[in-house]
Amino acid sequence: MSHLKVAAPALVIALAVLAPALFARNAAAQLGGQTPAYVRLQNSSPGSPQTGHANITGVMTAGQFVGGGAALTSLSANNVSNGLLGPAFGGTGINTISTPSGSLLRTTAPGTWSTLPIGGEGQVLKSTAGLPTWGPDGLQLPFSATVSSGVAMTITQNGTLDVYDANIVNSASAAECFQGGSNGFGDVVQATMLGLGRAGSFSVLNSANAASAVETSSNGTGYGLKVTMTGTGAAAHFAAATPGTSVEVCSQTAAVKTTGYYYRDYTPNQPSAAVPIAYGSISSTGAVSGGTGNFSVTHTVTGDYNVTINGEAYSNTAFTVSVLPISNAPRMACIVDGGTPFLLHIFDQTGTKVDTGFQFTVWRADEPDH
């Protein structure tokens, strides 16, 4: 048996020559006899693209990945652990991993994203100068505003709901549902109704509540409550829902005061004047000794007295007059329907006219301004 002996240098040369051929034969066998393709490493500025495939089970480390990657499939975004996706590719370009809870994403300029922290308790998202911001929801309570001119608060309702609703639901609360004050010359509360509803409505619905539905007070020289009517309705209407109860309007100088008339339904649904429109005490000479002051008396003939009531056109059908002569002797008085003024005759027991002082009271039964 013969042996081949090769010196060490010759062996290295032989392996260098035979290795590519052996690798090519092995690769060709694995590729089913196809001619193998080799991918050569190039410098930092690659030249022409190379055709070939790589199938490895290990780790490939590279500084850059260059190319469209159109054929990449099953690539999980969770495996991308570095870098930010910019707005041009549908991202935000910002890192939100440490953004506080409740924050919102917003753009502060075209293509410029930022985060908006959560607002305060009870605030709502608003638009201010073209950007989303947090702020109070309209009227925030407790509400406080200071203005030097103009209107402090304006509420406009174009729908069918209430303009303002206020309720105290705590039965133990002694606070006011609404309180207003003014150190100026304007109104504390002003309500204007242009439609068909009420400008204001106040109700006490709890039958056990003895408080007033509306209560006013004034320490100044003005009115505690002033109502002006320029239409055809009533300036004020006070109604007691329970029969027999009273309606009270009081001031320091008068329980009830008006320049008009007072009415009562002596007959259902037929209001009649409830107080005199004039009364007075007249001397025998026709001088006014006292009374309401809205009348005048003239005396030119013995036993005749002409009484004129300011602003009234007298008639026996519309007016009722009571006359009481002032005398120790028997006297009789009668009214002559002479229009305005009405004529009063006073007679003695013989039917002769005599000058005698008297007291009179005049009512008007109809309702000129009801």
Secondary structure, DSSP 8 states (H G I E B T S, - for coil): -------HHHHHHHHHHHHHHHHHHHHHHHTTT----------SS--S--------SS----S---S--TT--S--GGG--S----GGGTS-SS--TT--TT-EEEEEETTEEEEE----TT-EEEEETTEEEEE--SS-SS-----SSS-S------SSS-S-------TT--S-SS----SSSS-S------SSS-S-------TT--S-SS----SSSS-SS-----SSS-S-----SSTT-------SS-SS--SS--EEEEETTEEEE-S-SEEEEE-TTS-EEEE-SSEEEE--STTEEEEEETT----TTTEEEEEEEE-SS--EEEEE--SSSEEEEEE-TTS-B---EEEEEEEE-S-TT-
